[in-house]
Amino acid sequence: MNKKVVRAAALEYGALKAPQVIAQAEGELAELMQEAARQSGTPLMSDEALLEALMQLPLNEEIPESLYVAVAIVLSWAYWLTGRRPDSM
């Protein structure tokens, strides 16, 4: 049986105009990214369609407007889960 390759993308948002993809990885490095997020208390979300779109973007550039709604949903979920607000960053 083939094991599914783990993939991950990390977003940064704060004082920026729009979120940016700051990391992308596959395989062992993606697993390390996920473990580091768990250890730091950073929420992880699994959304294959959004991940596929984020993996196509250049690093450290603002996400395109076509992804604003999807990323806003993820960010609002992460803020809610951690009890934080965007202006508390």
PDB file of N, CA, C and O in Angstrom:
ATOM      1  N   MET A   1       0.837  -1.173   0.000  1.00  0.00           N
ATOM      2  CA  MET A   1       0.000   0.000   0.000  1.00  0.00           C
ATOM      3  C   MET A   1       0.884   1.238   0.000  1.00  0.00           C
ATOM      4  O   MET A   1       1.842   1.320   0.768  1.00  0.00           O
ATOM      5  N   ASN A   2       0.566   2.199  -0.857  1.00  0.00           N
ATOM      6  CA  ASN A   2       1.332   3.436  -0.933  1.00  0.00           C
ATOM      7  C   ASN A   2       0.895   4.399   0.156  1.00  0.00           C
ATOM      8  O   ASN A   2      -0.297   4.634   0.358  1.00  0.00           O
ATOM      9  N   LYS A   3       1.873   4.950   0.852  1.00  0.00           N
ATOM     10  CA  LYS A   3       1.592   5.943   1.882  1.00  0.00           C
ATOM     11  C   LYS A   3       1.442   7.301   1.207  1.00  0.00           C
ATOM     12  O   LYS A   3       2.234   7.662   0.337  1.00  0.00           O
ATOM     13  N   LYS A   4       0.415   8.054   1.617  1.00  0.00           N
ATOM     14  CA  LYS A   4       0.174   9.383   1.061  1.00  0.00           C
ATOM     15  C   LYS A   4       1.288  10.324   1.485  1.00  0.00           C
ATOM     16  O   LYS A   4       1.683  10.337   2.651  1.00  0.00           O
ATOM     17  N   VAL A   5       1.795  11.111   0.546  1.00  0.00           N
ATOM     18  CA  VAL A   5       2.841  12.081   0.840  1.00  0.00           C
ATOM     19  C   VAL A   5       2.221  13.242   1.606  1.00  0.00           C
ATOM     20  O   VAL A   5       1.234  13.838   1.176  1.00  0.00           O
ATOM     21  N   VAL A   6       2.817  13.544   2.738  1.00  0.00           N
ATOM     22  CA  VAL A   6       2.343  14.656   3.558  1.00  0.00           C
ATOM     23  C   VAL A   6       2.819  15.958   2.926  1.00  0.00           C
ATOM     24  O   VAL A   6       3.973  16.075   2.513  1.00  0.00           O
ATOM     25  N   ARG A   7       1.916  16.938   2.856  1.00  0.00           N
ATOM     26  CA  ARG A   7       2.263  18.257   2.341  1.00  0.00           C
ATOM     27  C   ARG A   7       1.781  19.297   3.347  1.00  0.00           C
ATOM     28  O   ARG A   7       0.821  19.068   4.083  1.00  0.00           O
ATOM     29  N   ALA A   8       2.454  20.431   3.368  1.00  0.00           N
ATOM     30  CA  ALA A   8       2.073  21.490   4.305  1.00  0.00           C
ATOM     31  C   ALA A   8       2.440  22.851   3.737  1.00  0.00           C
ATOM     32  O   ALA A   8       3.397  23.001   2.978  1.00  0.00           O
ATOM     33  N   ALA A   9       1.646  23.835   4.131  1.00  0.00           N
ATOM     34  CA  ALA A   9       1.931  25.237   3.801  1.00  0.00           C
ATOM     35  C   ALA A   9       1.651  26.044   5.056  1.00  0.00           C
ATOM     36  O   ALA A   9       0.732  25.733   5.814  1.00  0.00           O
ATOM     37  N   ALA A  10       2.444  27.075   5.270  1.00  0.00           N
ATOM     38  CA  ALA A  10       2.272  27.942   6.432  1.00  0.00           C
ATOM     39  C   ALA A  10       1.965  29.356   5.969  1.00  0.00           C
ATOM     40  O   ALA A  10       2.570  29.867   5.027  1.00  0.00           O
ATOM     41  N   LEU A  11       1.011  29.975   6.652  1.00  0.00           N
ATOM     42  CA  LEU A  11       0.607  31.347   6.348  1.00  0.00           C
ATOM     43  C   LEU A  11       1.077  32.296   7.435  1.00  0.00           C
ATOM     44  O   LEU A  11       1.167  31.924   8.605  1.00  0.00           O
ATOM     45  N   GLU A  12       1.375  33.520   7.038  1.00  0.00           N
ATOM     46  CA  GLU A  12       1.725  34.599   7.962  1.00  0.00           C
ATOM     47  C   GLU A  12       0.734  35.723   7.729  1.00  0.00           C
ATOM     48  O   GLU A  12       0.472  36.117   6.593  1.00  0.00           O
ATOM     49  N   TYR A  13       0.191  36.230   8.818  1.00  0.00           N
ATOM     50  CA  TYR A  13      -0.695  37.373   8.715  1.00  0.00           C
ATOM     51  C   TYR A  13      -0.593  38.162  10.007  1.00  0.00           C
ATOM     52  O   TYR A  13      -0.527  37.585  11.093  1.00  0.00           O
ATOM     53  N   GLY A  14      -0.582  39.432   9.892  1.00  0.00           N
ATOM     54  CA  GLY A  14      -0.487  40.291  11.063  1.00  0.00           C
ATOM     55  C   GLY A  14      -0.624  41.715  10.583  1.00  0.00           C
ATOM     56  O   GLY A  14      -1.724  42.169  10.270  1.00  0.00           O
ATOM     57  N   ALA A  15       0.478  42.413  10.525  1.00  0.00           N
ATOM     58  CA  ALA A  15       0.480  43.800  10.056  1.00  0.00           C
ATOM     59  C   ALA A  15       0.492  43.873   8.532  1.00  0.00           C
ATOM     60  O   ALA A  15       0.498  44.966   7.966  1.00  0.00           O
ATOM     61  N   LEU A  16       0.497  42.746   7.880  1.00  0.00           N
ATOM     62  CA  LEU A  16       0.535  42.701   6.419  1.00  0.00           C
ATOM     63  C   LEU A  16      -0.820  43.068   5.839  1.00  0.00           C
ATOM     64  O   LEU A  16      -1.849  42.908   6.496  1.00  0.00           O
ATOM     65  N   LYS A  17      -0.819  43.561   4.606  1.00  0.00           N
ATOM     66  CA  LYS A  17      -2.081  43.863   3.928  1.00  0.00           C
ATOM     67  C   LYS A  17      -2.878  42.586   3.692  1.00  0.00           C
ATOM     68  O   LYS A  17      -4.090  42.554   3.908  1.00  0.00           O
ATOM     69  N   ALA A  18      -2.206  41.552   3.257  1.00  0.00           N
ATOM     70  CA  ALA A  18      -2.854  40.268   2.980  1.00  0.00           C
ATOM     71  C   ALA A  18      -1.932  39.157   3.472  1.00  0.00           C
ATOM     72  O   ALA A  18      -0.718  39.344   3.554  1.00  0.00           O
ATOM     73  N   PRO A  19      -2.508  38.001   3.799  1.00  0.00           N
ATOM     74  CA  PRO A  19      -1.667  36.880   4.238  1.00  0.00           C
ATOM     75  C   PRO A  19      -0.656  36.484   3.162  1.00  0.00           C
ATOM     76  O   PRO A  19      -0.865  36.706   1.969  1.00  0.00           O
ATOM     77  N   GLN A  20       0.430  35.900   3.616  1.00  0.00           N
ATOM     78  CA  GLN A  20       1.475  35.393   2.721  1.00  0.00           C
ATOM     79  C   GLN A  20       1.754  33.934   3.054  1.00  0.00           C
ATOM     80  O   GLN A  20       1.643  33.516   4.207  1.00  0.00           O
ATOM     81  N   VAL A  21       2.117  33.166   2.032  1.00  0.00           N
ATOM     82  CA  VAL A  21       2.618  31.811   2.257  1.00  0.00           C
ATOM     83  C   VAL A  21       4.093  31.961   2.593  1.00  0.00           C
ATOM     84  O   VAL A  21       4.876  32.450   1.779  1.00  0.00           O
ATOM     85  N   ILE A  22       4.471  31.536   3.801  1.00  0.00           N
ATOM     86  CA  ILE A  22       5.863  31.699   4.227  1.00  0.00           C
ATOM     87  C   ILE A  22       6.647  30.391   4.215  1.00  0.00           C
ATOM     88  O   ILE A  22       7.867  30.394   4.383  1.00  0.00           O
ATOM     89  N   ALA A  23       5.944  29.262   4.015  1.00  0.00           N
ATOM     90  CA  ALA A  23       6.635  27.971   3.935  1.00  0.00           C
ATOM     91  C   ALA A  23       5.756  26.979   3.195  1.00  0.00           C
ATOM     92  O   ALA A  23       4.529  27.010   3.291  1.00  0.00           O
ATOM     93  N   GLN A  24       6.416  26.099   2.454  1.00  0.00           N
ATOM     94  CA  GLN A  24       5.748  25.010   1.736  1.00  0.00           C
ATOM     95  C   GLN A  24       6.685  23.813   1.800  1.00  0.00           C
ATOM     96  O   GLN A  24       7.901  23.961   1.680  1.00  0.00           O
ATOM     97  N   ALA A  25       6.117  22.631   1.989  1.00  0.00           N
ATOM     98  CA  ALA A  25       6.977  21.446   2.044  1.00  0.00           C
ATOM     99  C   ALA A  25       6.176  20.190   1.733  1.00  0.00           C
ATOM    100  O   ALA A  25       4.948  20.164   1.815  1.00  0.00           O
ATOM    101  N   GLU A  26       6.914  19.160   1.377  1.00  0.00           N
ATOM    102  CA  GLU A  26       6.344  17.831   1.163  1.00  0.00           C
ATOM    103  C   GLU A  26       7.189  16.819   1.912  1.00  0.00           C
ATOM    104  O   GLU A  26       8.369  17.052   2.175  1.00  0.00           O
ATOM    105  N   GLY A  27       6.582  15.699   2.252  1.00  0.00           N
ATOM    106  CA  GLY A  27       7.312  14.607   2.872  1.00  0.00           C
ATOM    107  C   GLY A  27       7.761  14.901   4.289  1.00  0.00           C
ATOM    108  O   GLY A  27       7.026  15.479   5.090  1.00  0.00           O
ATOM    109  N   GLU A  28       8.993  14.489   4.580  1.00  0.00           N
ATOM    110  CA  GLU A  28       9.526  14.603   5.934  1.00  0.00           C
ATOM    111  C   GLU A  28       9.553  16.047   6.436  1.00  0.00           C
ATOM    112  O   GLU A  28       9.252  16.303   7.602  1.00  0.00           O
ATOM    113  N   LEU A  29       9.910  16.985   5.567  1.00  0.00           N
ATOM    114  CA  LEU A  29       9.939  18.388   5.981  1.00  0.00           C
ATOM    115  C   LEU A  29       8.537  18.886   6.343  1.00  0.00           C
ATOM    116  O   LEU A  29       8.384  19.658   7.290  1.00  0.00           O
ATOM    117  N   ALA A  30       7.521  18.457   5.605  1.00  0.00           N
ATOM    118  CA  ALA A  30       6.139  18.826   5.927  1.00  0.00           C
ATOM    119  C   ALA A  30       5.739  18.242   7.282  1.00  0.00           C
ATOM    120  O   ALA A  30       5.058  18.902   8.067  1.00  0.00           O
ATOM    121  N   GLU A  31       6.154  17.026   7.550  1.00  0.00           N
ATOM    122  CA  GLU A  31       5.869  16.418   8.851  1.00  0.00           C
ATOM    123  C   GLU A  31       6.547  17.208   9.971  1.00  0.00           C
ATOM    124  O   GLU A  31       5.956  17.406  11.032  1.00  0.00           O
ATOM    125  N   LEU A  32       7.779  17.660   9.742  1.00  0.00           N
ATOM    126  CA  LEU A  32       8.476  18.481  10.735  1.00  0.00           C
ATOM    127  C   LEU A  32       7.772  19.825  10.942  1.00  0.00           C
ATOM    128  O   LEU A  32       7.679  20.308  12.070  1.00  0.00           O
ATOM    129  N   MET A  33       7.278  20.428   9.860  1.00  0.00           N
ATOM    130  CA  MET A  33       6.521  21.673   9.979  1.00  0.00           C
ATOM    131  C   MET A  33       5.285  21.462  10.845  1.00  0.00           C
ATOM    132  O   MET A  33       4.986  22.279  11.716  1.00  0.00           O
ATOM    133  N   GLN A  34       4.571  20.373  10.605  1.00  0.00           N
ATOM    134  CA  GLN A  34       3.368  20.095  11.366  1.00  0.00           C
ATOM    135  C   GLN A  34       3.690  19.855  12.838  1.00  0.00           C
ATOM    136  O   GLN A  34       2.969  20.334  13.713  1.00  0.00           O
ATOM    137  N   GLU A  35       4.749  19.129  13.116  1.00  0.00           N
ATOM    138  CA  GLU A  35       5.147  18.868  14.498  1.00  0.00           C
ATOM    139  C   GLU A  35       5.553  20.158  15.203  1.00  0.00           C
ATOM    140  O   GLU A  35       5.208  20.364  16.366  1.00  0.00           O
ATOM    141  N   ALA A  36       6.278  21.022  14.512  1.00  0.00           N
ATOM    142  CA  ALA A  36       6.672  22.305  15.104  1.00  0.00           C
ATOM    143  C   ALA A  36       5.427  23.139  15.402  1.00  0.00           C
ATOM    144  O   ALA A  36       5.364  23.799  16.439  1.00  0.00           O
ATOM    145  N   ALA A  37       4.453  23.119  14.522  1.00  0.00           N
ATOM    146  CA  ALA A  37       3.208  23.859  14.754  1.00  0.00           C
ATOM    147  C   ALA A  37       2.483  23.304  15.979  1.00  0.00           C
ATOM    148  O   ALA A  37       2.007  24.067  16.820  1.00  0.00           O
ATOM    149  N   ARG A  38       2.401  21.986  16.078  1.00  0.00           N
ATOM    150  CA  ARG A  38       1.752  21.378  17.243  1.00  0.00           C
ATOM    151  C   ARG A  38       2.451  21.798  18.534  1.00  0.00           C
ATOM    152  O   ARG A  38       1.800  22.174  19.508  1.00  0.00           O
ATOM    153  N   GLN A  39       3.765  21.731  18.532  1.00  0.00           N
ATOM    154  CA  GLN A  39       4.535  22.056  19.740  1.00  0.00           C
ATOM    155  C   GLN A  39       4.391  23.523  20.132  1.00  0.00           C
ATOM    156  O   GLN A  39       4.451  23.856  21.315  1.00  0.00           O
ATOM    157  N   SER A  40       4.202  24.396  19.157  1.00  0.00           N
ATOM    158  CA  SER A  40       4.082  25.821  19.459  1.00  0.00           C
ATOM    159  C   SER A  40       2.633  26.244  19.714  1.00  0.00           C
ATOM    160  O   SER A  40       2.370  27.401  20.041  1.00  0.00           O
ATOM    161  N   GLY A  41       1.706  25.314  19.567  1.00  0.00           N
ATOM    162  CA  GLY A  41       0.300  25.639  19.779  1.00  0.00           C
ATOM    163  C   GLY A  41      -0.360  26.302  18.586  1.00  0.00           C
ATOM    164  O   GLY A  41      -1.449  26.863  18.713  1.00  0.00           O
ATOM    165  N   THR A  42       0.279  26.245  17.436  1.00  0.00           N
ATOM    166  CA  THR A  42      -0.293  26.811  16.218  1.00  0.00           C
ATOM    167  C   THR A  42      -1.327  25.844  15.650  1.00  0.00           C
ATOM    168  O   THR A  42      -1.017  24.674  15.427  1.00  0.00           O
ATOM    169  N   PRO A  43      -2.546  26.313  15.413  1.00  0.00           N
ATOM    170  CA  PRO A  43      -3.581  25.419  14.883  1.00  0.00           C
ATOM    171  C   PRO A  43      -3.222  24.891  13.493  1.00  0.00           C
ATOM    172  O   PRO A  43      -2.626  25.596  12.678  1.00  0.00           O
ATOM    173  N   LEU A  44      -3.593  23.652  13.247  1.00  0.00           N
ATOM    174  CA  LEU A  44      -3.411  23.014  11.943  1.00  0.00           C
ATOM    175  C   LEU A  44      -4.782  22.718  11.361  1.00  0.00           C
ATOM    176  O   LEU A  44      -5.687  22.269  12.064  1.00  0.00           O
ATOM    177  N   MET A  45      -4.923  22.975  10.070  1.00  0.00           N
ATOM    178  CA  MET A  45      -6.178  22.687   9.378  1.00  0.00           C
ATOM    179  C   MET A  45      -5.860  21.885   8.128  1.00  0.00           C
ATOM    180  O   MET A  45      -4.836  22.099   7.479  1.00  0.00           O
ATOM    181  N   SER A  46      -6.742  20.970   7.802  1.00  0.00           N
ATOM    182  CA  SER A  46      -6.573  20.162   6.608  1.00  0.00           C
ATOM    183  C   SER A  46      -7.658  20.521   5.598  1.00  0.00           C
ATOM    184  O   SER A  46      -8.842  20.293   5.843  1.00  0.00           O
ATOM    185  N   ASP A  47      -7.252  21.077   4.473  1.00  0.00           N
ATOM    186  CA  ASP A  47      -8.157  21.424   3.382  1.00  0.00           C
ATOM    187  C   ASP A  47      -7.360  21.224   2.096  1.00  0.00           C
ATOM    188  O   ASP A  47      -6.568  22.082   1.704  1.00  0.00           O
ATOM    189  N   GLU A  48      -7.577  20.095   1.455  1.00  0.00           N
ATOM    190  CA  GLU A  48      -6.767  19.714   0.293  1.00  0.00           C
ATOM    191  C   GLU A  48      -6.845  20.731  -0.851  1.00  0.00           C
ATOM    192  O   GLU A  48      -5.831  21.023  -1.485  1.00  0.00           O
ATOM    193  N   ALA A  49      -8.025  21.265  -1.114  1.00  0.00           N
ATOM    194  CA  ALA A  49      -8.159  22.224  -2.222  1.00  0.00           C
ATOM    195  C   ALA A  49      -7.381  23.505  -1.925  1.00  0.00           C
ATOM    196  O   ALA A  49      -6.681  24.028  -2.793  1.00  0.00           O
ATOM    197  N   LEU A  50      -7.507  24.006  -0.693  1.00  0.00           N
ATOM    198  CA  LEU A  50      -6.769  25.214  -0.331  1.00  0.00           C
ATOM    199  C   LEU A  50      -5.271  24.939  -0.317  1.00  0.00           C
ATOM    200  O   LEU A  50      -4.485  25.759  -0.792  1.00  0.00           O
ATOM    201  N   LEU A  51      -4.875  23.800   0.219  1.00  0.00           N
ATOM    202  CA  LEU A  51      -3.451  23.446   0.243  1.00  0.00           C
ATOM    203  C   LEU A  51      -2.886  23.399  -1.170  1.00  0.00           C
ATOM    204  O   LEU A  51      -1.792  23.905  -1.420  1.00  0.00           O
ATOM    205  N   GLU A  52      -3.615  22.803  -2.081  1.00  0.00           N
ATOM    206  CA  GLU A  52      -3.148  22.730  -3.471  1.00  0.00           C
ATOM    207  C   GLU A  52      -2.926  24.124  -4.039  1.00  0.00           C
ATOM    208  O   GLU A  52      -1.924  24.368  -4.711  1.00  0.00           O
ATOM    209  N   ALA A  53      -3.852  25.039  -3.776  1.00  0.00           N
ATOM    210  CA  ALA A  53      -3.708  26.411  -4.262  1.00  0.00           C
ATOM    211  C   ALA A  53      -2.515  27.100  -3.605  1.00  0.00           C
ATOM    212  O   ALA A  53      -1.754  27.792  -4.282  1.00  0.00           O
ATOM    213  N   LEU A  54      -2.342  26.921  -2.295  1.00  0.00           N
ATOM    214  CA  LEU A  54      -1.231  27.567  -1.586  1.00  0.00           C
ATOM    215  C   LEU A  54       0.123  27.029  -2.032  1.00  0.00           C
ATOM    216  O   LEU A  54       1.110  27.765  -2.048  1.00  0.00           O
ATOM    217  N   MET A  55       0.174  25.757  -2.391  1.00  0.00           N
ATOM    218  CA  MET A  55       1.435  25.156  -2.824  1.00  0.00           C
ATOM    219  C   MET A  55       1.898  25.711  -4.175  1.00  0.00           C
ATOM    220  O   MET A  55       3.076  25.604  -4.516  1.00  0.00           O
ATOM    221  N   GLN A  56       0.986  26.296  -4.936  1.00  0.00           N
ATOM    222  CA  GLN A  56       1.323  26.851  -6.251  1.00  0.00           C
ATOM    223  C   GLN A  56       1.842  28.284  -6.169  1.00  0.00           C
ATOM    224  O   GLN A  56       2.362  28.811  -7.153  1.00  0.00           O
ATOM    225  N   LEU A  57       1.706  28.912  -5.013  1.00  0.00           N
ATOM    226  CA  LEU A  57       2.070  30.322  -4.880  1.00  0.00           C
ATOM    227  C   LEU A  57       3.549  30.512  -4.573  1.00  0.00           C
ATOM    228  O   LEU A  57       4.166  29.660  -3.934  1.00  0.00           O
ATOM    229  N   PRO A  58       4.117  31.624  -5.024  1.00  0.00           N
ATOM    230  CA  PRO A  58       5.492  31.939  -4.649  1.00  0.00           C
ATOM    231  C   PRO A  58       5.557  32.288  -3.163  1.00  0.00           C
ATOM    232  O   PRO A  58       4.625  32.875  -2.614  1.00  0.00           O
ATOM    233  N   LEU A  59       6.651  31.927  -2.528  1.00  0.00           N
ATOM    234  CA  LEU A  59       6.833  32.243  -1.111  1.00  0.00           C
ATOM    235  C   LEU A  59       6.960  33.741  -0.888  1.00  0.00           C
ATOM    236  O   LEU A  59       7.486  34.469  -1.729  1.00  0.00           O
ATOM    237  N   ASN A  60       6.474  34.181   0.249  1.00  0.00           N
ATOM    238  CA  ASN A  60       6.622  35.561   0.733  1.00  0.00           C
ATOM    239  C   ASN A  60       5.963  36.616  -0.151  1.00  0.00           C
ATOM    240  O   ASN A  60       6.377  37.776  -0.160  1.00  0.00           O
ATOM    241  N   GLU A  61       4.947  36.213  -0.884  1.00  0.00           N
ATOM    242  CA  GLU A  61       4.138  37.158  -1.645  1.00  0.00           C
ATOM    243  C   GLU A  61       2.711  37.056  -1.143  1.00  0.00           C
ATOM    244  O   GLU A  61       2.266  35.988  -0.722  1.00  0.00           O
ATOM    245  N   GLU A  62       1.998  38.166  -1.188  1.00  0.00           N
ATOM    246  CA  GLU A  62       0.616  38.166  -0.735  1.00  0.00           C
ATOM    247  C   GLU A  62      -0.211  37.167  -1.545  1.00  0.00           C
ATOM    248  O   GLU A  62       0.010  36.980  -2.742  1.00  0.00           O
ATOM    249  N   ILE A  63      -1.162  36.535  -0.870  1.00  0.00           N
ATOM    250  CA  ILE A  63      -2.043  35.607  -1.574  1.00  0.00           C
ATOM    251  C   ILE A  63      -2.911  36.390  -2.553  1.00  0.00           C
ATOM    252  O   ILE A  63      -3.180  37.570  -2.331  1.00  0.00           O
ATOM    253  N   PRO A  64      -3.349  35.752  -3.629  1.00  0.00           N
ATOM    254  CA  PRO A  64      -4.213  36.453  -4.585  1.00  0.00           C
ATOM    255  C   PRO A  64      -5.618  36.643  -4.013  1.00  0.00           C
ATOM    256  O   PRO A  64      -6.047  35.901  -3.130  1.00  0.00           O
ATOM    257  N   GLU A  65      -6.321  37.640  -4.527  1.00  0.00           N
ATOM    258  CA  GLU A  65      -7.671  37.926  -4.066  1.00  0.00           C
ATOM    259  C   GLU A  65      -8.602  36.726  -4.177  1.00  0.00           C
ATOM    260  O   GLU A  65      -9.552  36.605  -3.404  1.00  0.00           O
ATOM    261  N   SER A  66      -8.341  35.846  -5.121  1.00  0.00           N
ATOM    262  CA  SER A  66      -9.196  34.667  -5.301  1.00  0.00           C
ATOM    263  C   SER A  66      -9.167  33.736  -4.090  1.00  0.00           C
ATOM    264  O   SER A  66     -10.059  32.903  -3.931  1.00  0.00           O
ATOM    265  N   LEU A  67      -8.151  33.870  -3.237  1.00  0.00           N
ATOM    266  CA  LEU A  67      -8.057  33.017  -2.044  1.00  0.00           C
ATOM    267  C   LEU A  67      -8.434  33.741  -0.758  1.00  0.00           C
ATOM    268  O   LEU A  67      -8.387  33.138   0.315  1.00  0.00           O
ATOM    269  N   TYR A  68      -8.805  35.013  -0.835  1.00  0.00           N
ATOM    270  CA  TYR A  68      -9.109  35.801   0.366  1.00  0.00           C
ATOM    271  C   TYR A  68     -10.172  35.137   1.242  1.00  0.00           C
ATOM    272  O   TYR A  68      -9.976  35.010   2.451  1.00  0.00           O
ATOM    273  N   VAL A  69     -11.280  34.717   0.662  1.00  0.00           N
ATOM    274  CA  VAL A  69     -12.370  34.166   1.467  1.00  0.00           C
ATOM    275  C   VAL A  69     -11.934  32.864   2.140  1.00  0.00           C
ATOM    276  O   VAL A  69     -12.162  32.684   3.336  1.00  0.00           O
ATOM    277  N   ALA A  70     -11.319  31.968   1.399  1.00  0.00           N
ATOM    278  CA  ALA A  70     -10.892  30.692   1.973  1.00  0.00           C
ATOM    279  C   ALA A  70      -9.882  30.896   3.096  1.00  0.00           C
ATOM    280  O   ALA A  70      -9.981  30.261   4.145  1.00  0.00           O
ATOM    281  N   VAL A  71      -8.920  31.774   2.880  1.00  0.00           N
ATOM    282  CA  VAL A  71      -7.901  32.030   3.894  1.00  0.00           C
ATOM    283  C   VAL A  71      -8.512  32.779   5.083  1.00  0.00           C
ATOM    284  O   VAL A  71      -8.126  32.535   6.226  1.00  0.00           O
ATOM    285  N   ALA A  72      -9.448  33.675   4.830  1.00  0.00           N
ATOM    286  CA  ALA A  72     -10.115  34.383   5.930  1.00  0.00           C
ATOM    287  C   ALA A  72     -10.856  33.407   6.835  1.00  0.00           C
ATOM    288  O   ALA A  72     -10.866  33.580   8.054  1.00  0.00           O
ATOM    289  N   ILE A  73     -11.465  32.403   6.264  1.00  0.00           N
ATOM    290  CA  ILE A  73     -12.152  31.383   7.059  1.00  0.00           C
ATOM    291  C   ILE A  73     -11.151  30.633   7.928  1.00  0.00           C
ATOM    292  O   ILE A  73     -11.394  30.418   9.115  1.00  0.00           O
ATOM    293  N   VAL A  74     -10.039  30.239   7.346  1.00  0.00           N
ATOM    294  CA  VAL A  74      -9.003  29.528   8.108  1.00  0.00           C
ATOM    295  C   VAL A  74      -8.462  30.413   9.223  1.00  0.00           C
ATOM    296  O   VAL A  74      -8.329  29.962  10.361  1.00  0.00           O
ATOM    297  N   LEU A  75      -8.151  31.665   8.912  1.00  0.00           N
ATOM    298  CA  LEU A  75      -7.601  32.566   9.932  1.00  0.00           C
ATOM    299  C   LEU A  75      -8.610  32.842  11.041  1.00  0.00           C
ATOM    300  O   LEU A  75      -8.241  32.880  12.215  1.00  0.00           O
ATOM    301  N   SER A  76      -9.877  33.033  10.686  1.00  0.00           N
ATOM    302  CA  SER A  76     -10.876  33.292  11.724  1.00  0.00           C
ATOM    303  C   SER A  76     -11.026  32.067  12.628  1.00  0.00           C
ATOM    304  O   SER A  76     -11.186  32.211  13.840  1.00  0.00           O
ATOM    305  N   TRP A  77     -10.977  30.881  12.060  1.00  0.00           N
ATOM    306  CA  TRP A  77     -11.018  29.647  12.843  1.00  0.00           C
ATOM    307  C   TRP A  77      -9.814  29.570  13.776  1.00  0.00           C
ATOM    308  O   TRP A  77      -9.963  29.229  14.949  1.00  0.00           O
ATOM    309  N   ALA A  78      -8.621  29.884  13.268  1.00  0.00           N
ATOM    310  CA  ALA A  78      -7.403  29.823  14.088  1.00  0.00           C
ATOM    311  C   ALA A  78      -7.453  30.844  15.219  1.00  0.00           C
ATOM    312  O   ALA A  78      -7.071  30.537  16.349  1.00  0.00           O
ATOM    313  N   TYR A  79      -7.922  32.061  14.924  1.00  0.00           N
ATOM    314  CA  TYR A  79      -8.055  33.072  15.977  1.00  0.00           C
ATOM    315  C   TYR A  79      -9.064  32.621  17.031  1.00  0.00           C
ATOM    316  O   TYR A  79      -8.802  32.742  18.228  1.00  0.00           O
ATOM    317  N   TRP A  80     -10.205  32.107  16.601  1.00  0.00           N
ATOM    318  CA  TRP A  80     -11.228  31.635  17.532  1.00  0.00           C
ATOM    319  C   TRP A  80     -10.680  30.511  18.397  1.00  0.00           C
ATOM    320  O   TRP A  80     -10.871  30.508  19.613  1.00  0.00           O
ATOM    321  N   LEU A  81      -9.996  29.554  17.770  1.00  0.00           N
ATOM    322  CA  LEU A  81      -9.470  28.392  18.479  1.00  0.00           C
ATOM    323  C   LEU A  81      -8.458  28.795  19.551  1.00  0.00           C
ATOM    324  O   LEU A  81      -8.422  28.195  20.625  1.00  0.00           O
ATOM    325  N   THR A  82      -7.653  29.789  19.269  1.00  0.00           N
ATOM    326  CA  THR A  82      -6.615  30.211  20.209  1.00  0.00           C
ATOM    327  C   THR A  82      -7.068  31.341  21.121  1.00  0.00           C
ATOM    328  O   THR A  82      -6.321  31.749  22.010  1.00  0.00           O
ATOM    329  N   GLY A  83      -8.284  31.856  20.916  1.00  0.00           N
ATOM    330  CA  GLY A  83      -8.786  32.933  21.748  1.00  0.00           C
ATOM    331  C   GLY A  83      -8.117  34.270  21.493  1.00  0.00           C
ATOM    332  O   GLY A  83      -8.136  35.154  22.350  1.00  0.00           O
ATOM    333  N   ARG A  84      -7.523  34.419  20.311  1.00  0.00           N
ATOM    334  CA  ARG A  84      -6.825  35.665  19.963  1.00  0.00           C
ATOM    335  C   ARG A  84      -7.646  36.454  18.966  1.00  0.00           C
ATOM    336  O   ARG A  84      -8.618  35.957  18.397  1.00  0.00           O
ATOM    337  N   ARG A  85      -7.233  37.693  18.768  1.00  0.00           N
ATOM    338  CA  ARG A  85      -7.828  38.572  17.766  1.00  0.00           C
ATOM    339  C   ARG A  85      -6.707  39.098  16.882  1.00  0.00           C
ATOM    340  O   ARG A  85      -5.570  39.223  17.335  1.00  0.00           O
ATOM    341  N   PRO A  86      -7.014  39.409  15.623  1.00  0.00           N
ATOM    342  CA  PRO A  86      -5.960  39.909  14.724  1.00  0.00           C
ATOM    343  C   PRO A  86      -5.245  41.134  15.259  1.00  0.00           C
ATOM    344  O   PRO A  86      -4.046  41.290  15.028  1.00  0.00           O
ATOM    345  N   ASP A  87      -5.953  42.016  15.974  1.00  0.00           N
ATOM    346  CA  ASP A  87      -5.312  43.226  16.472  1.00  0.00           C
ATOM    347  C   ASP A  87      -4.496  42.993  17.740  1.00  0.00           C
ATOM    348  O   ASP A  87      -3.911  43.928  18.285  1.00  0.00           O
ATOM    349  N   SER A  88      -4.456  41.739  18.212  1.00  0.00           N
ATOM    350  CA  SER A  88      -3.662  41.430  19.405  1.00  0.00           C
ATOM    351  C   SER A  88      -2.293  40.869  19.045  1.00  0.00           C
ATOM    352  O   SER A  88      -1.528  40.465  19.920  1.00  0.00           O
ATOM    353  N   MET A  89      -2.000  40.849  17.784  1.00  0.00           N
ATOM    354  CA  MET A  89      -0.735  40.260  17.315  1.00  0.00           C
ATOM    355  C   MET A  89       0.406  41.237  17.504  1.00  0.00           C
ATOM    356  O   MET A  89       1.548  40.924  17.169  1.00  0.00           O
TER     357      MET A  89
END
